[in-house]
Amino acid sequence: MTMKTFHIAALAGLTFLAQAAIADSVIYDMPYDGSVVFRAGDGSDVAEANCITCHSTDYIEYQPPGKGPDFWKAEVHKMIAIYGAPITEEDGDIIAAYLAAQY
C-alpha cells in the first residue's frame, strides 16, 4: 500500500467515524396493542409487572405445557442471572410458582 493510498483510506475512515459520531440516535416506540394477557391466578400481577418489560406472553405460551416448578424456577433464574432481568428473588419465586400453576 502506498503512502497516498494509506492517507486516502485513513481520511475516508475518519470521515465515516465522524459522521457516525454526530448521527442522531433513533428511538422506536413500539405500539401496545393490549395483547399481553396473563392467565388469571395467584401471582399474575407480579408476572405481568416483571415479565412484559422484556418480552410478550408468547415466550411463556410457547413453552411445553405442564413443565412444573423446577422448570419454571430455572427459567426465571435464567432471566435474572443470564439476561439481567431486574426481578427480586421474592418476585422470582412468586413468578415461578404462578407459571408452574398456570402454564
Backbone hydrogen bonds, N-H to C=O, Kabsch-Sander energy under -0.5 kcal/mol:
donor,donor_aa,acceptor,acceptor_aa,energy
6,F,2,T,-2.3
7,H,3,M,-2.4
8,I,4,K,-2.2
9,A,5,T,-2.5
10,A,6,F,-2.7
11,L,7,H,-2.5
12,A,8,I,-2.4
13,G,9,A,-2.4
14,L,10,A,-2.5
15,T,11,L,-2.3
16,F,12,A,-2.2
17,L,13,G,-2.4
18,A,14,L,-2.5
19,Q,15,T,-2.2
20,A,16,F,-2.2
21,A,17,L,-2.1
22,I,18,A,-1.6
23,A,19,Q,-0.9
28,Y,26,V,-0.5
29,D,27,I,-0.5
30,M,28,Y,-0.7
33,D,31,P,-0.7
37,V,35,S,-1.1
44,S,41,G,-2.3
47,A,43,G,-2.6
48,E,44,S,-2.7
49,A,45,D,-2.2
50,N,46,V,-1.7
51,C,47,A,-3.3
52,I,48,E,-1.1
53,T,50,N,-0.7
54,C,51,C,-1.7
55,H,51,C,-1.9
59,Y,56,S,-0.9
61,E,57,T,-3.1
62,Y,58,D,-2.3
63,Q,60,I,-1.5
66,G,103,Y,-1.2
67,K,64,P,-0.6
72,W,68,G,-1.9
73,K,69,P,-2.8
74,A,70,D,-2.2
75,E,71,F,-2.2
76,V,72,W,-2.6
77,H,73,K,-2.6
78,K,74,A,-2.4
79,M,75,E,-2.1
80,I,76,V,-1.8
81,A,77,H,-3.5
82,I,78,K,-2.1
83,Y,78,K,-1.7
84,G,80,I,-0.7
85,A,79,M,-3.0
87,I,85,A,-2.3
92,G,88,T,-2.6
93,D,89,E,-2.1
94,I,90,E,-1.9
95,I,91,D,-2.9
96,A,92,G,-2.5
97,A,93,D,-2.2
98,Y,94,I,-2.4
99,L,95,I,-2.9
100,A,96,A,-2.4
101,A,97,A,-1.8
102,Q,98,Y,-2.3
103,Y,99,L,-2.6
